[in-house]
Amino acid sequence: MNDTLERLEALASRRAEELLAQKAAGTPLVEFFGRFIPEELIRACGAGAHPLAGGGVLAPADAAQEDMLSCMNPLARSIASGIKLGVDRMAKKADLVVTAVTDIHMGRLSELLEFWGLNVCKVGVPSDWRKDIAFEYYLGALRRMVDSVCRITGRELDMDLARRYFSDTNRIYAAFRHIKELRKREGVPLSFEDYIRLQHLSYTLCGSGLAADALEGICGQLDGAESVYGGKPVRVLLVGRALASGDRALLRQLDSAGVAVVAEMLDECCRVSERDVELDGDVVANYARCRYLDSPPPDSFQPAWADRFGRMLSLMEEYRCKGVVWYQLAYDEVYDMEYTAAAKRLAELDIPVLRLETDYSYTGEYLALTREQIAKFAGELRAR
């Protein structure tokens, strides 16, 4: 599996080079971030699309400290730092950067990129998701995004192309649904680190059917694969905001401790694959409904915590999880508040929960501490 993933990562790197070459030849380049941004529509307007890089150890999260508040979450600071340091070499060459403004952290990141002179299109995502006016606002923001991309390409949205691109994405969704079914097995055939690598590759390989083809091939390999965990792993649900592209140190610790994350509730950097995008009719509105109304609500949506806690319990039952790992980004206050409420209810149900917090400063001392916490948590679960 590692050889396959390395080959795909090499293809993803070449994909980035191709986009830069197309940019030099006159095709506008758009970078985007957020689960509420449809890169399929960006490409159907005639632009190249690439995910905004950042997160984990990709760039020191404090490199933009002079321009950002220290209490911004490390994901937002890491994205900004990657641009400032030139680690994300595509952002400053992009004709447009599209961001989903879901909370203050993404809002401040968007404003900082504007301050640095980048052409930014902010897609507002209202938190009061159950109100009709909120959905209409989000749909209107998507249409304004399409207009912004069309202005830099000089073309109109090609609905036939959009349907073709969404068709490829639906294949990606189907592949991830298949992989999730395989993770229900007693012998889990894929480590959580490799699963997250696949999630990230599905974004960086966008622009062709490569991601869909690759994932379908991997599904075939995994169908007959044996467990990647020695002995009998403890099965857990992981909940958090995001596991970003450079953020793998804790994943390796969980895997190596025999803690098999077989289900996840992540709001960013992970595909929302429960439902396909309807291809008939207005695909802009179809995507908006699929993503905003018909997908599990992120933490920023209010009121949503009751829905989210119910989903946690449902996933734990479906995937036979014994405990919960809560992955907390430092300074992410809404997730911190939700954790307090969720941990109390989990304790009432006698469900163990491990809270791991990160600011992306993976020192030896920090990793030693988390290794000890994970080992203790795994031992508690095995004793049950």
N, C-alpha and C positions, 0 to 999 in steps of 0.2 A: 504493500500500500504506500509506503514511504516513497518508493521509486516513482509510482504513479503521481503522487502529489508534487514531487520535485519537478517532474516533467510538465505538469500543469502550471506550476509557478513560473517555470521558464517561458511557457507560452503566454502567461499573463504579463510577464516583463516585456516580451516581444510585442504584445498587444499595445502596451503603453508607447513603445517606440513607433509603432505604426500610426497611432493617433497623433504623435508629435510630427511625424513625416507628413501626414494628411493636413495638419495645421499649417505646416510650412508651404504646402501646395495650395492652400486657400480654403480648406474646410474648417470652419470654426470649431473650437474645442470648448466643451462645457464640463466643468467639474460639479459634482453634486454630493449632498450628504443628507441622509435621513430616510427612514422607512416610508415616509409619506411623499417621496419624490420619485416619479416614474421615469426612469432613464429611457424607457421605450419611446415615450413621447418626445423626448429630447432628440433622439436619433431619427425619429420619423419627421422631425422638422428640418433635417439635413445637417445636423451637427454631430461631431464625435462626442461621446460621453465617457467619463471616467470618474470613479468614486473618489471623493476627497480623502486623502490618506491621513492617518493619524491614529494615536492611541497606543497604550502600552509603552514599550521602550523604543518606539520608532524614532522619537526625538525627545530630548530632555523636556519635560513638561513645564519647566520654569524658564525656558529661554525667552519667552515673551513676557516675563514678569514685569518689566517696566511699563508695558501697555495693558496688562490685564490685572484684575483684582486677584489676590492670592486665594480668595475663597471660591474662585471658579473651579468647577470640577476638572479633574486631570484630563478627561477626554477632550474637552474644549480647549484647554491650555496646550495639550499635546498637538492637536491639529494646527493651532496657531503657531506653535513653536516650529513644527515641521515646515510651515510656509516661510517663516522668518529665517530659518537656518538653510533653506534650500533643499531640505530632505525631500519634501514634496516638490519636485522640480516641475510639475505640471501646472500647479495652481496659478503661478504668476504668468504663465503663458496662456492661461485660459482666457477666452473671450468673455466668459460668463461663469460665475460660481453661483449655484442654486443651493439654498439651505432651507431646511424645514425648521421653522421657529416654533418649537414645542414648549420651551420654558426659558427662563432667564439666562441659562448658560449658553444655549444655542443663539439666543437673541444677542447677547454681548459678543459672542464669537462673530456673528454676522456683521455687527456694527464695527468691530475691530478690522475685519477684512475690508470693509468700505473705507475706513480711516486710512488703511494702507494703500488705497487707490485701486483695489480690485472692483470689477463690475459685478455687483452682487444682486441677485434676485431672491428676495425673502418670501417664502411661502408660509403664510400664517396658518397654524393648525390650532383652532380653538379648543380649549380644554372642556367646555360644556357640551360634550359630544352628543348628548341626548336631545338637544334642541334643534329644530329644523333649521333655524337661522344659522347655527354653527356649521352644519353640513354645507349649506349654500355658500357660506363664506369660504370654506375650504375649497369647494368646487370652483368658485370664482377665482381664488388664488392660483389654482392649477391652470385655469384658462389664461390668466395674466402671465404665468410662467411660459406657457406655450407662445403667447404673443411676444414675450421678451426674446425667446430663442429664435422665433421667425424673423425678428428684426435684425438679428446678427447674421442670419443665413440668407436673407432675402427670398425665402421660400415659404410656402404654406404647409401646415400640417398635412401629411399624406396619410389619410385614414387607412388605406390598404396596407401601407408599410407598418403602421402602428399595430394593426391586427396581426400581421405576420410576426412582429417582434413580441407582442404579448403571447402569441401562440408558443414561441420558443420559451418564454418565461413560464408559461403554464406547464411546459414539459419539465422545467427546473422544479417547480412546485411539486409536481407528481413524483419526481425522483426523490425529493426530500421526504415526502410523505411515505414513500417506500422504505427509505432508510430509517425513518422513525419507527415503522412497523418492525424492522429488523432489530431495533434496539430494545424491543419488548422481550426478545428471546432470553432464555436463562443464560446462554452463552453469548455475550455481547460481541459482535464481530468487528466493532470499530471503536477506537479510543475516542474520548471526548476531545482531545487535542486535534486529532485528525478530522473529526466531525466539524469543528470550528474552522479548521483550515479549508475544508470544502465549502463552508458557508462563505468565507471571504473570497475564495476563488470564483464562486458563482457571480460575484459582483465585478471583480477585476477582469474576468473574461467576457464581460458584456460586449455586445457589438457584433456578435455572430452566433451561430448555433453551437459554438465550441463548448460552452458550459453545459448546455443540455445534453449534447452527445457524450461528453466526458462523464457526467453524473449518471446517465443511463448505463454506460459501460461499467462504472463502479458498482452500481446496483447489482449487475450480473455477477461481478466478482464476489460481492458480499453475500449473495444468496446462499452459497455453499461454504462460506468461511467459518472457521472455528473461532472461539472466544479469544480476544486479545488480552484478557486478564487471566493471570494464573490463579488457580484455586477458584473459590466462589467469591466474587466481589460484592461489596455492599452497594445497593442501588439507591441513588439519591436524585432529587430534583434540584436544579440550580436556578435561582431567581436573581435578577439584577437588571441594571440598565443596559450594559454592553460588555462584550468581550471583543476588544478591538484587535487590529491586525498584528500589533507587536506584543500583545498581552497574553503570553503563553506560559509564563513561569509557574503560575498557580495551577494551570491545567495539568502540567506535567506532574506536579506534586500530588494532585488528586489521583491521577491515573496510576502513578507509581505506588501509591498507598492502597491501591485496590478499591478506591472509591469511584464507582462507575456512575458518571452523570448520564443517566439514560433518558432524561427529559429536561427541558429548559423553558424558562419564561424570561426571555431577553427582549428589550424594547428597541435596541439598535444593533446594527452590525450582524444581524441574523435574519434570514428570510421569514416573512410571515406567509406561510405556505398552506394554511388550512383550506383556502378557497382559491379557485382559479378566477381570473378576470374574464368576464363575459365578453365575447368577441363581436356579437351582433349589436348594431345600433351605435350610439355615441360612446366610444371607448374612453373618452375623458371622464364622463360621468360614471361609466362602469367601473373604472379604476377607483374613482373617488369613493363610490359606495363600497367596493370590496375592501379598500384599505381603511376607511374612516368608520363605516357603520357595521360591516360584517366581519371585522377582524377583532381579536382580543384587544381590549383597551390597554394602552400603556399607562404607566404610573401617573403621568401628568394629567390624564383625563379625570375629571371629577363630575359627579361621584362615581368612582370605579373600584374602590378598594374592596367592596363586598363581592363584586364580580370577579376580581382578580384572586381573592382568597378562595372563592368557590372553585376557580380554575386550578389553583394550586392543589386543592384536595382531590379534584377530579383527575389531574395528571398523576398524582401520587398513587391513586388507586389503579389507574389504567396501566402504569408502568411498574407497579409493585415496588414503590420507593419506600425506604425505611426512614428517611430523614430529608432535611432541606439544607442546602448550602446557600446562604444569602451573600451575594457578591456585591459589595458596597463601594462605590466610588467616593473618595473623600469629598466633603463639602456638598454632596448632592442631597440637599436638605429634604426634598420631597420623598425620596427613597428611604432616607433615614427615618422619617416620620412613619412611613408605611411599615418599615421593619418593626418598629416598636409595637404597632397594632397587631401585625401578623405574628410576631414572636409570642405575644401574650396568648393569642388564640391557639397557636400550635402547642404551647405549653399546656393549655387546658385540655388538649386532645392527646397529651403525652407523646408528641412528635418531636424528636430532637432537631435542633437547628444550629448550624454553625455559621457565624457571621465573620466573613473575611473582608477587611477593608484595605483599599490600596490608594496610594497617590502616585503610583508608577515608579516610586523610588525603591527598586528591588535590591536593597543592600543584602549583604550576607547575613546580617543580624535579623532582618525582616524575614528572609526566606527560612532561616532556622526556626524562628518563632512560628511561622505558619505551618512548617513541616510538623512541628510538635503538636499544634492545634489540630491539624488534619489527622494525625496518627491517633490522638486521643479520641477524636470524634468517630473515626473508623472503629476503634476498639469498643466504644460505647454501642455502636450499631450492631457489631458482631455479637455482643453479649446479650442482645435481646432475643 
